[in-house]
């Protein structure tokens, strides 16, 4: 394996002589097809044979045409499809020894000893049993004369890599399972639609969502839509919850709120393990309050539809990672996501931990069940955010609007009020601040903000330097003790300018924290920004529609221009999610030879059964090679083979309702920022006033790899390219080779940052902590 500058590349890894089978098992989940596509193309790319196993374990047992060799073209046009095109089935036969013996025979006949299993804990448990029995099964096959000793020796070990496909997000060891984000999209679409009719008629809606043993969908959708009440299996309500719920609903209605939303997980229970049904909740509301109440059971709608951008990216990354694991190691593991980093975890440790959750719930150890569920961006932190000193805190939006800003403001306001602060809203960013466009904002004022796009506070790109004296005057007038700035690169610059002026204005010596919110995802100090996920979904949806428009027509290539300034995040990651052939960005300079090479690649591609090509271009990728230039070049060079179309997506990437990810991310990160503000205020309160003038009193809160991290703004200065308004190092550049590989380009790929095998560890509370909790 080549080593360059401590980087590890996969060029010398080979799959020659290896056979990999991929199957989907259990309940279907959106994104499974993206994972299958990634396994097939990465496997073929490294020279391995890759096989589809149709109909899950049933197909493995039945053999025959159910196990077919895959080709590059056989996974075309499946990235945007929901469900699983290779089929999934519950299989009683595989649970028997005889069934597994047949499956082993079918695999050995094709030389398959590497298995990628996409499914839930039951599917992965079955795979592990199969692996443990493998040598014994081969011995039986030899004894029965079905295979010879040579084959038994050659195929003596079975290697398994699991990817968790489950909309419930009920598998321990990973932050998100394939399909969960798409299911949240379906739920939020329904909630947003229901809210309009509920407001019209002053109704209460009880929504039942999936989650027989796991309340993740219910909990996060409640956070994302601002539900009044949520019921989940892991956290049964205290006795007397019925009266408390009705009191809360009544108070909301008395506060002029015209609707109530209650979300119930299908597996919701009380403290005695008795089921709490949506119909029971409806009857409670009707009988005790007399509210007009309706029940909506979402059912399998949550499994349907096209996968979200997040699920396509997650599944593609995990599929590639799975093949790399099979090339590099003999580990039998699950590839998963922790924060923004891929990890490998022992298969059975994850399964056993998942089963421990159910055991804890059965034994009424509900607090432990919550703790067992999550790590990193955890289940427990979602619950803490939902449940959630007396200072004045101002919140403002700065820069371009980004979907999810309103969710962040709502969360900050309510957490701030819960912690005893008086919250002030600033309209129109720093410009409005200087003009005194400041008002106290109360709990009810931010009701219904979570699902609304744009910025309800108003946001401008104006920087504070020219208005410092007036801003200091307004901070003195309103006695502002802390600032929460939610925005993009201008917000980052603004915090730095306020920080620089502290020596002149004591009023600016207060805790300040910035939360990144920009579709461009170009803020230093954070892997992700609020609004970027919504923009990616807009791009992938548009690309899906555009590609579909070419269905049944002659060969066609589409040139799509994305936003992002000089940051190529949207073009690169959007290209990976949409299955693009190329993405031109500023960070990777290109010339006419690169353009010509891409045209030639597409020309070869069009000679196969593939009819469509997709090329993305970041708006500022090159001042000379414009979208029009690339369109004209492709049109000219493709004559006789394909024709060309172009599309500039423009501000549609900033608009629309925020995605579930952005709602949830905005809610959690703003809550964490407010908790930091409270801590800093208490630390810096001296002699009747707040005075914070240290480096760590002005921070940016960002997602870095696995965790939310507060970083002093001054420390990010050297990590920033201020001319082009981008970080000097950007994590997503490492994903670009994946797009090229999956589009059949020969390229180099750095795997030094790929997931390493880790162990699932249960951190049990110390005895003193357990006693305190009791």
ChimeraX attribute file (.defattr): number of C-alpha atoms within 10 A of each C-alpha:
attribute: neighborCount
match mode: 1-to-1
recipient: residues
	/A:1	9
	/A:2	12
	/A:3	11
	/A:4	9
	/A:5	5
	/A:6	8
	/A:7	12
	/A:8	16
	/A:9	16
	/A:10	19
	/A:11	15
	/A:12	9
	/A:13	14
	/A:14	16
	/A:15	21
	/A:16	13
	/A:17	10
	/A:18	18
	/A:19	21
	/A:20	27
	/A:21	28
	/A:22	26
	/A:23	25
	/A:24	33
	/A:25	28
	/A:26	22
	/A:27	17
	/A:28	26
	/A:29	32
	/A:30	32
	/A:31	36
	/A:32	35
	/A:33	28
	/A:34	31
	/A:35	30
	/A:36	30
	/A:37	27
	/A:38	28
	/A:39	30
	/A:40	30
	/A:41	27
	/A:42	26
	/A:43	30
	/A:44	21
	/A:45	18
	/A:46	20
	/A:47	16
	/A:48	20
	/A:49	22
	/A:50	25
	/A:51	24
	/A:52	25
	/A:53	29
	/A:54	25
	/A:55	24
	/A:56	27
	/A:57	29
	/A:58	21
	/A:59	24
	/A:60	27
	/A:61	25
	/A:62	18
	/A:63	20
	/A:64	10
	/A:65	12
	/A:66	19
	/A:67	23
	/A:68	15
	/A:69	17
	/A:70	20
	/A:71	15
	/A:72	17
	/A:73	14
	/A:74	15
	/A:75	18
	/A:76	17
	/A:77	19
	/A:78	17
	/A:79	25
	/A:80	24
	/A:81	18
	/A:82	22
	/A:83	22
	/A:84	23
	/A:85	16
	/A:86	19
	/A:87	18
	/A:88	23
	/A:89	16
	/A:90	14
	/A:91	19
	/A:92	10
	/A:93	16
	/A:94	23
	/A:95	13
	/A:96	10
	/A:97	13
	/A:98	13
	/A:99	18
	/A:100	23
	/A:101	20
	/A:102	18
	/A:103	22
	/A:104	25
	/A:105	21
	/A:106	19
	/A:107	24
	/A:108	18
	/A:109	12
	/A:110	16
	/A:111	18
	/A:112	22
	/A:113	22
	/A:114	24
	/A:115	26
	/A:116	25
	/A:117	27
	/A:118	31
	/A:119	26
	/A:120	27
	/A:121	25
	/A:122	12
	/A:123	22
	/A:124	27
	/A:125	18
	/A:126	15
	/A:127	25
	/A:128	22
	/A:129	13
	/A:130	21
	/A:131	20
	/A:132	12
	/A:133	15
	/A:134	21
	/A:135	18
	/A:136	13
	/A:137	22
	/A:138	25
	/A:139	17
	/A:140	15
	/A:141	20
	/A:142	16
	/A:143	12
	/A:144	10
	/A:145	10
	/A:146	11
	/A:147	17
	/A:148	14
	/A:149	14
	/A:150	10
	/A:151	14
	/A:152	17
	/A:153	12
	/A:154	11
	/A:155	18
	/A:156	15
	/A:157	16
	/A:158	21
	/A:159	21
	/A:160	26
	/A:161	29
	/A:162	30
	/A:163	27
	/A:164	29
	/A:165	31
	/A:166	26
	/A:167	27
	/A:168	27
	/A:169	25
	/A:170	27
	/A:171	24
	/A:172	25
	/A:173	31
	/A:174	27
	/A:175	21
	/A:176	27
	/A:177	27
	/A:178	33
	/A:179	31
	/A:180	26
	/A:181	27
	/A:182	29
	/A:183	31
	/A:184	26
	/A:185	21
	/A:186	21
	/A:187	26
	/A:188	23
	/A:189	15
	/A:190	16
	/A:191	23
	/A:192	14
	/A:193	11
	/A:194	17
	/A:195	20
	/A:196	12
	/A:197	13
	/A:198	20
	/A:199	14
	/A:200	10
	/A:201	11
	/A:202	19
	/A:203	20
	/A:204	25
	/A:205	25
	/A:206	25
	/A:207	25
	/A:208	24
	/A:209	28
	/A:210	25
	/A:211	21
	/A:212	14
	/A:213	19
	/A:214	24
	/A:215	27
	/A:216	26
	/A:217	26
	/A:218	29
	/A:219	22
	/A:220	23
	/A:221	24
	/A:222	24
	/A:223	26
	/A:224	28
	/A:225	24
	/A:226	24
	/A:227	22
	/A:228	17
	/A:229	19
	/A:230	25
	/A:231	26
	/A:232	25
	/A:233	29
	/A:234	29
	/A:235	21
	/A:236	23
	/A:237	18
	/A:238	10
	/A:239	11
	/A:240	8
	/A:241	12
	/A:242	14
	/A:243	13
	/A:244	13
	/A:245	19
	/A:246	18
	/A:247	14
	/A:248	14
	/A:249	23
	/A:250	17
	/A:251	12
	/A:252	17
	/A:253	17
	/A:254	10
	/A:255	10
	/A:256	10
	/A:257	16
	/A:258	16
	/A:259	24
	/A:260	24
	/A:261	23
	/A:262	23
	/A:263	26
	/A:264	29
	/A:265	26
	/A:266	25
	/A:267	22
	/A:268	27
	/A:269	22
	/A:270	18
	/A:271	16
	/A:272	10
	/A:273	15
	/A:274	11
	/A:275	15
	/A:276	19
	/A:277	17
	/A:278	25
	/A:279	15
	/A:280	12
	/A:281	20
	/A:282	20
	/A:283	15
	/A:284	18
	/A:285	21
	/A:286	16
	/A:287	9
	/A:288	13
	/A:289	13
	/A:290	10
	/A:291	21
	/A:292	15
	/A:293	20
	/A:294	16
	/A:295	16
	/A:296	16
	/A:297	15
	/A:298	15
	/A:299	12
	/A:300	11
	/A:301	14
	/A:302	23
	/A:303	24
	/A:304	18
	/A:305	17
	/A:306	21
	/A:307	33
	/A:308	30
	/A:309	28
	/A:310	24
	/A:311	26
	/A:312	31
	/A:313	23
	/A:314	24
	/A:315	32
	/A:316	28
	/A:317	23
	/A:318	28
	/A:319	29
	/A:320	23
	/A:321	25
	/A:322	29
	/A:323	24
	/A:324	22
	/A:325	23
	/A:326	23
	/A:327	19
	/A:328	12
	/A:329	9
	/A:330	14
	/A:331	16
	/A:332	24
	/A:333	26
	/A:334	30
	/A:335	27
	/A:336	28
	/A:337	21
	/A:338	21
	/A:339	21
	/A:340	18
	/A:341	14
	/A:342	20
	/A:343	23
	/A:344	27
	/A:345	23
	/A:346	19
	/A:347	25
	/A:348	19
	/A:349	17
	/A:350	23
	/A:351	21
	/A:352	15
	/A:353	19
	/A:354	19
	/A:355	15
	/A:356	17
	/A:357	25
	/A:358	20
	/A:359	14
	/A:360	17
	/A:361	22
	/A:362	14
	/A:363	11
	/A:364	17
	/A:365	15
	/A:366	20
	/A:367	15
	/A:368	17
	/A:369	23
	/A:370	22
	/A:371	19
	/A:372	25
	/A:373	25
	/A:374	22
	/A:375	21
	/A:376	18
	/A:377	20
	/A:378	19
	/A:379	20
	/A:380	18
	/A:381	17
	/A:382	18
	/A:383	16
	/A:384	12
	/A:385	18
	/A:386	21
	/A:387	9
	/A:388	11
	/A:389	10
	/A:390	14
	/A:391	23
	/A:392	19
	/A:393	29
	/A:394	27
	/A:395	24
	/A:396	27
	/A:397	34
	/A:398	31
	/A:399	24
	/A:400	21
	/A:401	25
	/A:402	33
	/A:403	32
	/A:404	36
	/A:405	35
	/A:406	28
	/A:407	33
	/A:408	29
	/A:409	28
	/A:410	27
	/A:411	31
	/A:412	27
	/A:413	29
	/A:414	23
	/A:415	25
	/A:416	27
	/A:417	20
	/A:418	13
	/A:419	16
	/A:420	14
	/A:421	19
	/A:422	19
	/A:423	24
	/A:424	20
	/A:425	21
	/A:426	26
	/A:427	24
	/A:428	24
	/A:429	28
	/A:430	28
	/A:431	22
	/A:432	18
	/A:433	24
	/A:434	22
	/A:435	15
	/A:436	18
	/A:437	15
	/A:438	20
	/A:439	13
	/A:440	14
	/A:441	19
	/A:442	17
	/A:443	15
	/A:444	14
	/A:445	12
	/A:446	18
	/A:447	16
	/A:448	16
	/A:449	22
	/A:450	29
	/A:451	25
	/A:452	20
	/A:453	23
	/A:454	21
	/A:455	23
	/A:456	16
	/A:457	17
	/A:458	17
	/A:459	24
	/A:460	20
	/A:461	20
	/A:462	18
	/A:463	21
	/A:464	23
	/A:465	17
	/A:466	12
	/A:467	16
	/A:468	20
	/A:469	16
	/A:470	16
	/A:471	24
	/A:472	21
	/A:473	17
	/A:474	19
	/A:475	22
	/A:476	14
	/A:477	11
	/A:478	16
	/A:479	16
	/A:480	21
	/A:481	27
	/A:482	29
	/A:483	23
	/A:484	23
	/A:485	28
	/A:486	29
	/A:487	31
	/A:488	30
	/A:489	22
	/A:490	21
	/A:491	31
	/A:492	26
	/A:493	19
	/A:494	24
	/A:495	24
	/A:496	18
	/A:497	16
	/A:498	21
	/A:499	22
	/A:500	14
	/A:501	17
	/A:502	16
	/A:503	12
	/A:504	12
	/A:505	16
	/A:506	15
	/A:507	24
	/A:508	26
	/A:509	23
	/A:510	27
	/A:511	26
	/A:512	28
	/A:513	29
	/A:514	29
	/A:515	29
	/A:516	34
	/A:517	32
	/A:518	31
	/A:519	27
	/A:520	30
	/A:521	26
	/A:522	29
	/A:523	29
	/A:524	26
	/A:525	26
	/A:526	23
	/A:527	20
	/A:528	25
	/A:529	25
	/A:530	33
	/A:531	33
	/A:532	28
	/A:533	29
	/A:534	29
	/A:535	30
	/A:536	28
	/A:537	21
	/A:538	22
	/A:539	28
	/A:540	24
	/A:541	19
	/A:542	18
	/A:543	26
	/A:544	18
	/A:545	11
	/A:546	18
	/A:547	19
	/A:548	13
	/A:549	10
	/A:550	16
	/A:551	12
	/A:552	8
	/A:553	10
	/A:554	12
	/A:555	22
	/A:556	22
	/A:557	26
	/A:558	22
	/A:559	23
	/A:560	26
	/A:561	26
	/A:562	29
	/A:563	25
	/A:564	23
	/A:565	19
	/A:566	20
	/A:567	25
	/A:568	31
	/A:569	27
	/A:570	28
	/A:571	30
	/A:572	26
	/A:573	25
	/A:574	28
	/A:575	28
	/A:576	27
	/A:577	29
	/A:578	28
	/A:579	26
	/A:580	25
	/A:581	24
	/A:582	24
	/A:583	27
	/A:584	25
	/A:585	24
	/A:586	18
	/A:587	17
	/A:588	11
	/A:589	10
	/A:590	14
	/A:591	10
	/A:592	11
	/A:593	9
	/A:594	12
	/A:595	17
	/A:596	14
	/A:597	11
	/A:598	17
	/A:599	18
	/A:600	15
	/A:601	15
	/A:602	26
	/A:603	21
	/A:604	12
	/A:605	19
	/A:606	20
	/A:607	12
	/A:608	9
	/A:609	11
	/A:610	16
	/A:611	21
	/A:612	26
	/A:613	23
	/A:614	23
	/A:615	24
	/A:616	29
	/A:617	27
	/A:618	25
	/A:619	24
	/A:620	22
	/A:621	25
	/A:622	18
	/A:623	9
	/A:624	11
	/A:625	18
	/A:626	16
	/A:627	24
	/A:628	14
	/A:629	11
	/A:630	18
	/A:631	21
	/A:632	15
	/A:633	17
	/A:634	25
	/A:635	19
	/A:636	13
	/A:637	15
	/A:638	20
	/A:639	11
	/A:640	10
	/A:641	15
	/A:642	21
	/A:643	18
	/A:644	20
	/A:645	15
	/A:646	19
	/A:647	17
	/A:648	15
	/A:649	15
	/A:650	12
	/A:651	10
	/A:652	14
	/A:653	25
	/A:654	24
	/A:655	18
	/A:656	16
	/A:657	20
	/A:658	32
	/A:659	31
	/A:660	28
	/A:661	23
	/A:662	28
	/A:663	34
	/A:664	25
	/A:665	24
	/A:666	32
	/A:667	29
	/A:668	23
	/A:669	22
	/A:670	30
	/A:671	25
	/A:672	21
	/A:673	28
	/A:674	25
	/A:675	16
	/A:676	19
	/A:677	24
	/A:678	21
	/A:679	13
	/A:680	20
	/A:681	24
	/A:682	14
	/A:683	12
	/A:684	18
	/A:685	16
	/A:686	11
	/A:687	7
	/A:688	6
	/A:689	13
	/A:690	23
	/A:691	21
	/A:692	25
	/A:693	17
	/A:694	13
	/A:695	13
	/A:696	18
	/A:697	24
	/A:698	26
	/A:699	26
	/A:700	30
	/A:701	23
	/A:702	23
	/A:703	21
	/A:704	17
	/A:705	17
	/A:706	17
	/A:707	15
	/A:708	19
	/A:709	15
	/A:710	22
	/A:711	20
	/A:712	19
	/A:713	24
	/A:714	17
	/A:715	13
	/A:716	16
	/A:717	16
	/A:718	11
	/A:719	14
	/A:720	18
	/A:721	13
	/A:722	13
	/A:723	7
	/A:724	14
	/A:725	17
	/A:726	23
	/A:727	21
	/A:728	14
	/A:729	13
	/A:730	19
	/A:731	14
	/A:732	13
	/A:733	15
	/A:734	12
	/A:735	16
	/A:736	20
	/A:737	18
	/A:738	22
	/A:739	24
	/A:740	21
	/A:741	20
	/A:742	24
	/A:743	21
	/A:744	17
	/A:745	16
	/A:746	12
	/A:747	12
	/A:748	13
	/A:749	18
	/A:750	17
	/A:751	15
	/A:752	13
	/A:753	12
	/A:754	16
	/A:755	21
	/A:756	13
	/A:757	15
	/A:758	12
	/A:759	14
	/A:760	19
	/A:761	12
	/A:762	11
	/A:763	8
	/A:764	11
	/A:765	12
	/A:766	9
	/A:767	9
	/A:768	9
	/A:769	10
	/A:770	10
	/A:771	9
	/A:772	8
	/A:773	9
	/A:774	6
